Amino acid sequence: MKKLIVFAFIGFLAQLIDGALGMAYGVTSSSLLLAFSIAPAVASASVHLSEVFTTAASGVSHIKFGNVDKSMVLKLIVPGSVGAFLGATFLSNIPGNLAKPYVSIFLLLLGLYVLFRFLLNYKPIVENGKATLTRKQAIPLGFIAGFMDATGGGGWGPIATPVLLSKNGMSARKVVGTVDTSEFAIALSASIGFFISLGWSEVNWFWVTALIIGGVIAAPIAAWLVQKVHPQLMGVLVGGFIILVNSRTLFTTWIEDSSVYPYLYAVILIGWLTAILFAVNKIVGKQLPNLLTRKSTRNIAE
């Protein structure tokens, strides 16, 4: 029962973050599963099996509310599915102890990317139509994002979302909806790859069920949270969290002297706290002039 609660909480936290940012479900849940000493292939398989259900529900909702560019979904799912299948097969044939630190490195780099992207390069997107990503551009994007998603347990959102946003042809709402909807095919393809390579006996359905339960509970809360927490601040919080969790795996793997761990964690926490304060300062600095303008306008009207 205790493990059910723990894994349900992991699914809850991962979905809460993903629902607020449109990315990081796989990265967050995989990072936490690795922290519990679960083999990378089994962790990624469990995450992708749970994502088959969560992304299906998410995709239906996004389509219903008109948040999906269907033509872009079709461009991404074929190369993405191929990449995810090959990534799952590749990871399944690597010894768990050998792969674990390298998967953590990949996840840590994704965490750094998410943190600095939201800290230094956050730009609200104004809706102006469809994305300009061509089919030739979609093939390598989908393949790489799908492959990295399967091998690292996450990466589809952190890789595909910023690329689509950089094209400035689709609103953030449609980017998130399109990426989430296409992720169903990626999760399904990766799950098939893990099934062929590992077999169902290697997958702990207890973990998968717990992740799904937690994710379902978190979904409506995340929808509310995204309206209350500034996305720039949420991105910095998520990025730092992913860095902290995966640093633990790297420290325990490559640093034998455990007495230095507290100092290393202190450096990470201080850097994370500094980034949070910097993000808050930037958010307040941008919003304060608007608040003062609205207040002055209201006083004049009175």
N, C-alpha and C positions, 0 to 999 in steps of 0.2 A: 504493500500500500504506500509505503514511504517513497519507493522508487517511482510509482505511478504519479504521485504528487510532484516529485522533482522533474520528471520528464514532461508532465503536463505544463509545469511552470516554464520550462524551456520553450515549449511550443507557444505558450501564451506570450512570453517576452519577445520571441522572434516575430510572431505575427503582429504584435503591438508595434514593433519597430518598422516592419515591412508595410503595415497599413498606413503609417504616418509618413513614410519616405518613398514608398514604391520600390524599395529594394532592401536587401540585407536579411531576408528570411533565412535563406540557405547559409549565408556567411555566419550569421549569429548562432543559429541552431547547431551547425557543424562545429563551430568553435567551442561551444559549450559541451557537445558530446565528446569531442576530443579531450577536453579537460577532464572528463570522467574516464579517461583511458580506454575509450572505445576505438577499435581499429578504423582507420580512415575509410576503407571501402565499405565497411558495415555502417559507419556513421553517415556517409554520403548516400548509401542505398536507403537507409531509414528516412533521411530527410527528403529524398526525392519521392519515395512512396507516399509520404504524408503530403507532399506538395501536389501530387496528382489530384487529391481531393480538395485541398485548399485553393489551388489555382483554377480548378473547374468551377468552384463556387464563385471565385473572384471574377473569372472571365464572363460568366453568365450575367453577373451584376453589372459589369462595365459595359457589356453590349446593350443591356436593357436601358442604361442611362446615356447611351450614345457617346461613350468615352473611348471608342475603338476605331482606328483606321484599319479597316478590314484588308485593304490592299497591302498595307505594310505588314500585317500579320502573315499573309500568304508569302510575302518575300522572305520573312525571317524564319518561319517554322521548318522549312525543308533543310537548309544548311545547318540550322540550329539543332535539329533532331539528329542529323548525321554526326555532328560534332559531339553531342551529348552521348550518343551510343558508343562512339569510339573512345571517348574519355572514360566512360564507365568500364569498358572492357580493359583499357590500359591500366586504370587504377586497381581493378580486381586482380590483376596478375602481378602486382608488386607486393612484396612482403610488408605487412602492416607496420612493423617497427621501423623499417627502412623509409616508408613513405610518410609516416606521421610528421616528422619535423619539417619536411619539404612542403607538405600540404599546409602546415601552420605558417610557414614563410609566405606562401601565396596568400593565405587569408590575412596575415598581418599586413602585407603590402596593399591588399584591398582596403583594409582598415585605414591605413595611411592615406590612400587615395581618397576615400570617402571623407575623411577628416579635413584634408587640405582643400578638397574641392568645395566643400560647404563653407570652410573658414575663409578662403582667399578668393574663390572664383564663383561665389553664389550669385546667380542672376535670375530674378523672377522672369518667367517667360510669358510673353503676350501672345495670345492666340491669333494666328494669321493664316490658317488653312492647313494643308497637308504637308508632311515632311517631304523634302526633296531628295531623300536617299534613293539612289538608283538600284536596280537589281544587281549590277556588278559590285556595288558597294555593300549591298545587303548580304551577299554570299560570304565574303570573308568575315564580316561582322558576326553573322549568325553562327558560323562554324566555330570561330574562336571563342565567342561567348558561351556557346553550348559545350565545347570541350572543357573550358576552364570551370564551368559550372559543375560538370560531372566529376572532374578530378579534385576540385577543391570543396565540393559540397555547396558551393555558392559562387555567383559571378555573373549570372545572366542579367540581373538588374543593374548591378554596379558597372557593367561593361556596356550593355545595350542602351540603358537609359541616358547616360550623359552624351553618347554619340548622337542619339536622336535629338536631344535637347540642343546640341551644338549646331544642328542644321537650321534652327530657327524657323521651321516651317510648321511646327505642330505645338499646340499648347501643352503645358506640363500635365494637365488633366488627361489629354489624349495620349501623351507619351506613356504615362503610368498605366493607363488602361490597355494600350496596345502591347506593352512589354509584359504585363501581367497575364493577358489573355494568351499570348503566344507561348508563355512559359508552361502552359499545360502540356503542349506537345513536347517540350524539352524535358520536363519531369517524367512524362510517360516513356519517352525514348530512352532516357538514362535508366529508368527502372527496368525496362526490358533488357538493357545491356547488363545490368547488375544481376538480373535473374538468370540470364544465360551463363554468365561467368561464375557467379557465386552459388546460385540455387536458392530456393526459398528457405531452406533449412538454416542458412547463415543469417537471415533477417529475423530480428526479434520483433514480432508483431505487437508485443506489449509496448515497446518503445514507440512504434509507429502510431498505434492507437492513442497513446498518451499525447504525442505531438499534435495529432489531429484534434483531440478534445481541447487542448490548450489553445490551439489556433482558432477554433470555432468560437470559443468564449471571448477571445481577444478581439475578434473582427469588429464587432460594433463599438467596442471601447476605443479601438484605433481610429475608427471613423470620427468619433467625437474628439479624440486627442489631437488629430491633425488640424482641427479648427482652433485649438487652444494654444498649442506650442508652435513657435515659429520654426519653419522647416530648416532654416540655417542652423539654429541651435540644436535641433534634433539630429541633424547630420553630424555635427561635432560630437555630440554625446555618443552616437552610435559608433563613429569611427574610433574614438578613444576606447570605448568598451571592447571592440573587436581586437584592438592592439593589446590591451591589457590581458585578455583571456589567452591569446595565442602566444604572448611573451612567456607565459607560465610554461607552456609546452616546450618552448625553445630553451628556456633556462634549465629545466629539469633534464633535458636531453643532452645538452652540450656543456653545461657548467656544473662541475662536480662539487665545488665548494658552496654548499647551501647557505653559508653565513653571509654571502654577498647578496642573496635574493632580496632582503628587505631594502637595501640601498637601491637596487635596480628598480624595484617596484616604486620606490619613493620618487625616483627620477621620472618614471612614466606618469605617475599620478600628478606630480607638480606640472609637468608639461601639459597634461590633459586639462588640469584646472586652469592653467594659463590660457589655453585655447578657448575654454568655455567662457572665461571672463572677457577675452578679446571679442568673441562672437557676440556676447551680450552687449558689449560696448558699441559694436558696430550696428547692432539692431536698434538700440536705443538712440544712437546718433542719427540714424536714418528716419526713425519714427517721430522724434522730438519736434523737428521743424513742421511736420504735418499736423501734429497735435497743437502746436502754437498757432499755426495758420487757422485751424478750425476754431480755436478758442477766440482768436481776434475777430474772425468773421461773425461768430455768435455774439460777441460783445457789441460789434457795430450794428448788427441787426436789432439788438435790444435797445 
